[in-house]
Structures are given as structure tokens and as C-alpha cells.
Amino acid sequence: MHLFVYGTLRRGQSNYQRLLDGKEGFEFVGSATTANKYTMSSSGIPFVHKQPEMSLIRGEVFMVWDNKLIKSLDSLEGHQDGERQGYHREMTPVRLDNGVDMLAWLYFYYGVHHGSIVQSGDWLNRKNNK
């Protein structure tokens, strides 16, 4: 499956280092943005909400084929099939930096909006929030 990550699972970030770095069962496909606008907020960790539509979300796409790794990532995010609460993994269109359009899974947040809005849609550049 293709997975679009936008925060702590991006390369070099804390959960990438904890869960993915040095592991097998996945590979980096490329940097990307969502094709649709969403809202990103940050309160120590990022949250992407479907509404309101504010900015494209910046992230990375990985191909993940190891089922244990997928379950580990779902567990980290609190994803449960059929339940839209907390983080919920859903298919969304994304565009790789090389121009290729594809569908990838993204963890949307279905909780209360909190933290500060990341205007740029790029959690790694949240301190330059313009």
C-alpha cells in the first residue's frame, strides 16, 4: 500500500526513527503534497482535518508491504477500521514532486481542532508559519 505521512513519520522525525528506520517492509517513494486542501494543526504533533480546506499538505509517500508494519503504524495512530475517531486512515489523492499523481493512505484526524494552525501545510516548517 502507498502511505502518505506528514509529521513524525517523515524521514528523520521521531516516529520514523522509532518505527521505520533500518526496518524492512517499506521503501521511500518520494516527497509529495496532497491534491486537495485540508487543515493542519500542531500541538506537539500534527493533525490533519478534512475541513476547512486551507492548504495543501506536504509530506512523503512510502510503499509499505509488511502487514506487521502496517498494523504497527495503525496502532501508533490509533486507527481502527470502520471507526472515525482520533486518527483514521483514508485513501486520498496526492502528487509526487516528480508530477506523478497517485492515491495513498493518509491518517486524518477526527477529534477536536486544537493547537495552532500550520498555514503552510508543512509540519517541518511550522515555525515559519506564513
VOPAGU-2260 file (C-alpha; in pm, 1 decimal, decimal comma):
REM VOPAGU-2260
SITE   aa  ch    i         X         Y         Z
SITE  MET   A    0       0,0       0,0       0,0
SITE  HIS   A    1     107,6     360,2     -51,3
SITE  LEU   A    2     111,2     567,2     267,7
SITE  PHE   A    3     134,8     947,8     279,1
SITE  VAL   A    4     292,1    1072,7     604,5
SITE  TYR   A    5     310,5    1438,0     707,7
SITE  GLY   A    6     459,0    1459,2    1057,8
SITE  THR   A    7     653,7    1241,1    1297,5
SITE  LEU   A    8     663,9     952,5    1047,0
SITE  ARG   A    9     855,4    1159,2     790,3
SITE  ARG   A   10    1219,6    1064,5     741,8
SITE  GLY   A   11    1441,6    1189,4    1024,0
SITE  GLN   A   12    1149,6    1253,0    1261,7
SITE  SER   A   13    1092,0    1077,1    1595,2
SITE  ASN   A   14     842,7     806,1    1495,6
SITE  TYR   A   15    1023,9     736,8    1170,4
SITE  GLN   A   16    1339,7     668,1    1370,2
SITE  ARG   A   17    1148,8     460,0    1624,9
SITE  LEU   A   18     932,7     250,8    1389,3
SITE  LEU   A   19    1080,1     259,6    1040,0
SITE  ASP   A   20    1448,6     346,9    1028,8
SITE  GLY   A   21    1653,8      37,4     947,1
SITE  LYS   A   22    1345,7    -182,7     907,9
SITE  GLU   A   23    1240,9    -385,5     605,0
SITE  GLY   A   24     893,6    -399,8     454,8
SITE  PHE   A   25     872,0     -46,8     317,6
SITE  GLU   A   26    1051,2     193,4      87,1
SITE  PHE   A   27    1050,9     568,1      27,5
SITE  VAL   A   28     867,8     661,4    -293,9
SITE  GLY   A   29     906,6    1039,2    -286,5
SITE  SER   A   30     814,0    1374,6    -139,2
SITE  ALA   A   31     460,4    1484,6    -220,1
SITE  THR   A   32     166,9    1712,4    -147,6
SITE  THR   A   33    -199,9    1629,7    -121,9
SITE  ALA   A   34    -406,2    1707,2    -430,9
SITE  ASN   A   35    -679,0    1859,7    -211,9
SITE  LYS   A   36    -659,9    2125,8      56,4
SITE  TYR   A   37    -703,8    2034,1     421,0
SITE  THR   A   38    -626,6    2196,5     757,7
SITE  MET   A   39    -313,5    2108,9     952,1
SITE  SER   A   40    -277,2    2199,8    1316,2
SITE  SER   A   41       6,7    2128,2    1555,4
SITE  SER   A   42      16,5    2072,3    1928,4
SITE  GLY   A   43     349,2    1893,4    1966,6
SITE  ILE   A   44     234,4    1653,2    1693,4
SITE  PRO   A   45      46,4    1733,2    1372,7
SITE  PHE   A   46    -321,2    1677,8    1297,5
SITE  VAL   A   47    -480,4    1694,2     951,8
SITE  HIS   A   48    -852,1    1771,6     938,7
SITE  LYS   A   49   -1062,0    1748,6     623,4
SITE  GLN   A   50   -1236,1    2080,8     697,8
SITE  PRO   A   51   -1189,8    2365,1     649,1
SITE  GLU   A   52    -996,2    2344,4     325,0
SITE  MET   A   53    -694,9    2569,2     393,3
SITE  SER   A   54    -377,9    2440,9     229,0
SITE  LEU   A   55    -215,7    2150,0      50,9
SITE  ILE   A   56     -42,0    1918,3     297,3
SITE  ARG   A   57     329,3    1847,3     248,0
SITE  GLY   A   58     468,0    1502,9     323,6
SITE  GLU   A   59     627,7    1186,0     195,0
SITE  VAL   A   60     494,2     870,4      32,4
SITE  PHE   A   61     614,2     524,8     127,2
SITE  MET   A   62     528,5     188,5     -22,1
SITE  VAL   A   63     454,6     -41,4     273,3
SITE  TRP   A   64     408,5    -412,9     210,3
SITE  ASP   A   65     478,3    -568,2     550,7
SITE  ASN   A   66     146,7    -635,6     729,7
SITE  LYS   A   67     308,6    -624,6    1075,4
SITE  LEU   A   68     448,8    -281,1     993,8
SITE  ILE   A   69     107,2    -161,2     873,4
SITE  LYS   A   70     -51,2    -284,8    1196,3
SITE  SER   A   71     223,5    -113,8    1396,9
SITE  LEU   A   72     160,9     216,9    1217,1
SITE  ASP   A   73    -217,4     184,2    1260,6
SITE  SER   A   74    -162,8     113,8    1629,5
SITE  LEU   A   75      59,9     420,2    1668,5
SITE  GLU   A   76    -209,3     637,3    1510,0
SITE  GLY   A   77    -498,4     468,4    1692,4
SITE  HIS   A   78    -662,7     375,2    1361,2
SITE  GLN   A   79    -941,3     118,8    1379,3
SITE  ASP   A   80   -1125,3       0,8    1068,4
SITE  GLY   A   81   -1475,7     141,5    1046,8
SITE  GLU   A   82   -1431,2     396,5    1326,3
SITE  ARG   A   83   -1389,1     764,7    1253,5
SITE  GLN   A   84   -1248,1     890,2    1579,9
SITE  GLY   A   85    -898,5    1006,9    1654,7
SITE  TYR   A   86    -678,9     929,0    1356,6
SITE  HIS   A   87    -844,6     734,7    1075,6
SITE  ARG   A   88    -658,3     609,6     767,1
SITE  GLU   A   89    -829,5     702,1     439,6
SITE  MET   A   90    -734,3     696,8      73,8
SITE  THR   A   91    -661,3    1041,4     -73,5
SITE  PRO   A   92    -508,6    1173,3    -397,8
SITE  VAL   A   93    -151,4    1300,9    -375,3
SITE  ARG   A   94     102,2    1438,2    -623,8
SITE  LEU   A   95     466,0    1336,1    -604,2
SITE  ASP   A   96     722,5    1611,3    -660,8
SITE  ASN   A   97     806,6    1448,0    -996,0
SITE  GLY   A   98     447,5    1519,2   -1111,9
SITE  VAL   A   99     307,6    1166,7   -1075,0
SITE  ASP   A  100     -46,3    1157,5    -934,7
SITE  MET   A  101    -146,2     863,6    -717,8
SITE  LEU   A  102    -373,1     752,8    -436,6
SITE  ALA   A  103    -222,3     698,7     -92,4
SITE  TRP   A  104    -348,5     631,8     256,7
SITE  LEU   A  105    -338,6     931,6     491,9
SITE  TYR   A  106    -421,4     946,9     864,2
SITE  PHE   A  107    -690,7    1215,8     902,2
SITE  TYR   A  108    -777,9    1339,9    1249,9
SITE  TYR   A  109   -1141,6    1326,8    1359,5
SITE  GLY   A  110   -1101,3    1483,8    1702,1
SITE  VAL   A  111   -1146,2    1841,3    1817,6
SITE  HIS   A  112    -931,8    2105,4    1646,0
SITE  HIS   A  113    -655,7    2214,2    1883,8
SITE  GLY   A  114    -310,2    2362,6    1873,6
SITE  SER   A  115    -200,5    2621,5    1621,5
SITE  ILE   A  116    -284,7    2615,0    1252,2
SITE  VAL   A  117       9,4    2535,2    1023,5
SITE  GLN   A  118     -71,6    2775,1     738,1
SITE  SER   A  119     188,3    2626,7     502,0
SITE  GLY   A  120      58,5    2271,8     543,6
SITE  ASP   A  121     417,4    2159,4     607,8
SITE  TRP   A  122     473,6    2041,6     964,5
SITE  LEU   A  123     853,0    2051,2     922,4
SITE  ASN   A  124     824,5    2425,7     851,3
SITE  ARG   A  125     566,2    2502,0    1121,2
SITE  LYS   A  126     796,8    2751,0    1294,4
SITE  ASN   A  127     797,7    2961,3     973,5
SITE  ASN   A  128     419,0    2966,9     976,6
SITE  LYS   A  129     331,8    3202,4     691,1
